[in-house]
Amino acid sequence: MTSFLSNIFGKGPEVELPDHIQRQKSLKKRLNLGGSYLDTDFVAFDTELTGLDFKKDSIISIGAVKLKGGIIFPSNSIYRMVKPESELNHKSVVVHEITHSDLDEAEDLDRVIDDFVKFIGDAVLIGHFIHIDLNFVNKVLKKKYGIALSNRAVDTSTLHDWLYENDSRFARHHEGMTDKTDLFSLAQKYGVPAEKAHNSFYDAYITAQLFQRFITFLPDCGIKTVKDLLAVSRP
């Protein structure tokens, strides 16, 4: 019926997408895959959620920090609290320690995600189990604009596992692999300071520091370009 009516009345004017969303359409063409990852812009990010059920849960905070190669810029960062679009549950509150009162002054999700997309620009994204964070961000973007992020992504969990399996020097240097691969266990294993209490910015900063440590081992493994890095660290 929709296509029938469109044929009669026309499709109507297309909604003009804002510039930061338009840029997503050609982003992959602008990334120099053959260039060194040491000269590449990255953004490490993390989200806090009401839960992990993609269909019913939602974002309650998002934090991110920029890097150039392995150099972290803590002052070039964002941290935003979001009005939840689903109920907080006890299990998630225990993890992120964000309560209803903490969200009294929180912002609308659409605005925060728009600002996040502007912040990341063309950067390659870094996250720990980043597919979870990407799924929730893309859920918002698809609903509002009908698109998903085009930014390439690096998963520090995948990169860690690849290094352990392919670089004996990495395993020897860190005295074997840890069975626990959550962010805080890896931070403890690889000498990244981490307090028990955390938020999305703090977790993004820890992730950036893990990435910083891991990439020092990559050149000896023949991993020199952005393309090489993506091949061994995809979500």
N, C-alpha and C positions, 0 to 999 in steps of 0.2 A: 504493500500500500504506500509506503514511504517513497519508494522509487517511482511509483505511478504518479503520485502527486508532484514529485520533483520534475517529472517530464512535462507536466502541465504548467506548473507555476515557476519552474526553475528552482535551482538549489538555494537561491538567496545569497546575499553577500557573505563571503568568508570572514570570520572574525580574525582581525589582525593580531598576531601574536606579539608580545613584547620582545624587545631586542635580545634580552638574555635567553629567551626560549628559542628565538630564531637562530641564534648562534649555535645551539645544540645540533641543528640539522647538518651543519658542515664541519663540526668539530673534529671528527675522525680524520678528515682530509688535512687538517692543519697540524696534526701531531707528527713530528719527525721520528718515525719508528727506527730509522737508521742512526739517529743521534745518540750520544752518550746519556745514560740516565743521570749522570752527575751534573749535567747541564739542564735537566728537565724540571719543570715546576710540578710539585706534588701538593696534595692536601690530604692530611690524615684526618679522619673524622669518625665520629661515633654517635649513636643515638641511644637514648633511654626510652623504654617502651612500657606500656601498661601490661604487656605480656607478649608472648611469641606467636600467638595465633594470628596469622596474617589476615584472616578474614574479619576478625572482630576487634583486634587490638590496634593501638595507635601510638604515635610518637608523643612523648611529653618533654623531651629536651634534645637538643642537637648541639654538638660542639665540634670545632674543627681548627686546625692549625696548618699554616703553610710551611713548605720546605722547598729548597732549591737543591736538587740532588740529595745529599745526606745532611745538609745544613738546615737546622730547624729555626724558625723565626717565631718564638712564643708570643711576641707582641702583635704579630699579624695573625689574628685568630678571631673566632666568634664563639659565643656561648649564649644560647637562647632557650628560654623555658616556653613550653607550648600548652595551650589549653587542651586537655585530653578530649578526644572524640569518642572515648569509651571509658568505662569505669576502671579506676585503679583497683588492683586486687592485692591481697595480703602478700602473696609470694613475690610480686614485682616490687612492692614497697620495701620488703626486706633486702632486696638486691640493691636498688638504687636510692633508697631512703628518701624519696621524694613523696611528700604527703599532699593532701588536698589543700592545706593551708599554704604550702610552698607555691602552689599554682594559682593563688588568688590574683596575682598581677601578670600572669602568663599571657602570651600573645596568641593571635589566631594562627593556626597551622599553615594556611595558604600563604600568609605574609612571610612567615619564617622560612618556608621552603623556597619562596621566590628569592629572598635575601641570600639563602644558602647557595642557590644556583648562580647568583651574581658573584658571590664570594669565590666559588671554586673555578669559575671561568673555564679555561681550557686544560686545567691541571689534571694529571693522572691521580686518581683517588687511592688512598691507602686505608685499609681497615683490617680488623681482626675478625674473621668470619664475616667478611664485609657483605656477603650476599644477603644477610639478614637486614642490614641497614639499607642497602640498595633497594630491596624489595619494598620496604616501608616508604622510602622517599619516592620511588617510582609509582607507588600506589596513589600518592597525592598528585603527582604530575600527570599521570594518565587520566585521572578523574577531571582535573582542571583544564589540561591542555591537549590531552590525547597523545602525549609523547613520554618517553622514558629518557633518562640521562644517557648521553652518548660518550661520556668520559670513560676512558679505559680505567681498569681497576687492578690493584695489587692486594693480595691477601697475605698478611704476615704469617698466618698459620700455614698456608700452603708453602710459602717461601721457606719457613723454618723446616718443614718436613723435607723439602727438596734438598736443602743444604745438608741436613743430617744424613740423607741417603746417598748423596753424591760427592760430598767433600769430607774426607776422613779427617782433615785438619780441623774442620769446624767441630766435629764430634769429640776429637781429642782435646781441643782447647777448652771445651765446656764440660769435659768429663762425662760424656754420654748424654743421652736424650732423656728428657723428663716424660713420664707417662701422662702427666696432666698438661693439656695444651690450651687451657683457658688463659686469658690475657694476664692475669695476676700471677699465675704459676710460671709463665714464661718470663715475666718481668723479674720475678725473684731468681729464676734460674740464670738469667743473663745480666744480672747486676743493674737493673733499672729500678730506681727508688719508687716504691709504690705503697701508699697507705691503704688501709682496708676500706675506709670511706672513699667514695668516688662520685664523680659526675661525668657527663658525656665529654666535656672538654678535657678533664683530667685523663680519662681513658684514651682520648684521641692523642694527647701528648705522650702517654706511655707507648701507644702504638707507633708514633713517630720515632721514639727513641729505640724501640725494638728494630724498626726498619733501618735506622741509622747504624746499629750494630751489625745487622745481618749483611748489609750490602758491602761491608769491608771485605767479606770473604768471596764475593762474586767474581772479581777480575781473575783470580787464580783458577776459577772454574770455567773460564772462557765466556762469562756473561758480561758483555760490555755495552750493548746497545739497549735502547728502550724495548725493542722487539724481543731481544734475548730475555730481558727481565720479565716481561709479560708472559712469555712462554713457560717460565718456571714458577710463576706466582699467581696465576689466574684463580679467581674464586671457584 
